[in-house]
Amino acid sequence: MTAVNSLERLTSLVNSVAKAENIRLLALDVDGVLTDGGLYIGAGGESCKRFNVQDGLAISCAIRNNLIVAIITGRQSEIVCRRAAELGITEIYQGVKDKKEMLKNIAAKHSLQLTEVAYMGDDLNDLSALSIAGLACAPANAAAEVKARAHFVAAKSGGEGAVREVVETIMKARGEWAQIVAAYINNGQGDSQ
């Protein structure tokens, strides 16, 4: 990493932490964000997706600490429902064509301003939602057009801990991460991963 890239990353982190302080809702795309983007399709249809357990633990922590977590995806998958249930995510929207409108609807449902909403996406179909989110986030392997519009670009790729980075950034900005870590040191939490 060059000095210019390091400075740009540091500036991006400082700006995203300031935006993260007021976040109350984190909405996530699935393929390429919660997963590595690979689709495994057998004769009977989609057979599996690869999720990251560190992302999962961070999501469980976030939900337990009153961060609303939602899934907004253009695809339909029973696997997504199963993973969401494991983590305690109740806001699941699949087959969504207009992610921007869906993000607005979810924010309105929870009486939130868009400045209180974070969205993480990785490809062109996420640009509309990213354009209105108070904190627009992308994994390291997102499309160039997405990264150019993101306030926060994770150091890790989708399905490899990018969501964990966003959750930690939000919870640290809200002043809650140290308490989460202390709870694990003192008693463990039994969260799903």
N, C-alpha and C positions, 0 to 999 in steps of 0.2 A: 504494500500500500504506500503510495507516495505521500509526501507531506501535505499536498493540496487535498488529496482524498481524505486523509486523516482529519484535517481541519474541517472539511465539508461534513464529514460524519459527526464530529464533535458538535458543530453548529446545529446539525439536524437533531441530535440527541437533546441538546439544551432547549431548542424550540419545541420539540415534541413533549418533553417533560412538562413544560409550561402549559401546553394544551391538555395534557393528560390529567392534570390536577382535578378538573371538573367532570371527568368522564364518569357516566353512570350506566352506560350501555355499550357493550362491545358486540358488534355483529361480524360474523365470519363467513366467508365463502368456504367451500369444502375442498374441492379438487384443486390442488396446488397451494392450499393454505393449511388446512387441517391434515391433508394427505400430501404425498410426494407428487401427486398429479398423475400417477400411473393408473390406468384402468385395466382391470383384469376381467375379460369377458369370455365366458364359456358358452357352450351350445345353449344353455338355459338362460343366458343373460349375464349380468354383472355378478361375479362370484366373490370378489373381495376387494378391500381397500386397505392400505397401510396407514395407520395412525401412529402418532408419537405419544408415548406415555408421559413424557415431561410436559407436553402441551396439555394432556388430560389432567394431570395433577394441578397445574396452574389454573385451569378452568374450574375445577372443583373448589379450589381455594377462593377464587374470585367470586363464585356464586355464594359460597358460605359467608363471604364478606360483603354481600349486597351489591355486587356488580352484576347487572343483568347481562346474560350472554345469549345471543341469538345466532341461528344459522340461517343464511340466505343463499340458496343455491339454485342454479338453473336446471340441474339434473334431478331425477327422482331415484331414490335408492332406499330400500329397506335397511341397508347397512348403516346409513346415516341416522335413521331413527333409533337403531339399536345402540350406536355409539353415543348419541345424544342422551338416551335414557341412562346409560351407564354413568354419565358425567353429571346428570341432573339438569341438563338443558331442556327447557320446556318450550322455548320459542323456536320452532323449526318450520321453515318456509321453503318448500321444494317446488321445482318446476316454475320458478320465478323468471319472468321475461324482463320485467322492469324493476331492477334492484333499487333504483333511486326512489321510486314510489313506495316500494315495500319498506325501505329504511325510514321514510317519512311516516308511514303508517305505524310502524313499531314505536317510533319516538312519540307520536301523538298518543298511542295507546297507553304509554307510561308517563304522559304529561311531561315530556322532556323537550328541551330545545336541542337543535342539531349540534350546538357547541358542546353538548353533554354526551354526544354519540361518537364512538370510534367505529371504523369499518376497516377490515383487512381483506384485500383482494389481490389477485395476482395477474389478471389478464384483462383484455380490452372490455369484456362484458362487465367488469367491475368499475369501470371509469365513472359511470353516472353516479353510483353510490359514493365512491371516493370523493367526487366533486362537491358533495354537500356535507360530508362528515366533518365534525369538529376536529377529529384526529384521523387523518387518512393514513393507513398503514399498508406496507407491502413486504412480502418475504424477499430475501436476497435474490432469488431466482425469478422474480416477477418480470413481466414484459417491460421493456425500457420505457414505454409510454406511461405505464403505471408507476414505476419508480420515480419518474420525473414529476409526477403530481402528488406523490406521497409526502406527508410531513415526517413520517418515520419509516425507514427501510431497515428491516432486521438484518443482523449479520448472518443469520441462519436461513436456510431455504424452507419452503413449505414442507410440512410433514417431518421436519428435522429440528423443531424447536423454535420456529419463528413466532408461533402464537405465545409460547412461554415468554419470549422477550417482550412482547407487547403487554401481556398481563403484568409482568414484573414492573415494567415502566409505569403502567397506570397505578398499580397498587403502591409503588414507591412514591409516586407523585402525590397520591392521596394520603401518604403517611401511614400506610397500613402494612407494608411488607415486613417490617421488623417484628410486628406483633404476630404475623403469620408464621414466621420462622421460629419465634419464641414458643409458640403453641406446639410446634412439632418437637422442639427440644424438650419441652416439659412433659407432654403427654401423647404426642402423636395425634393424628386426626382420623385415620382410617378412610381417607379420601379414595375415591376411584381414580384410576389412572387411565 
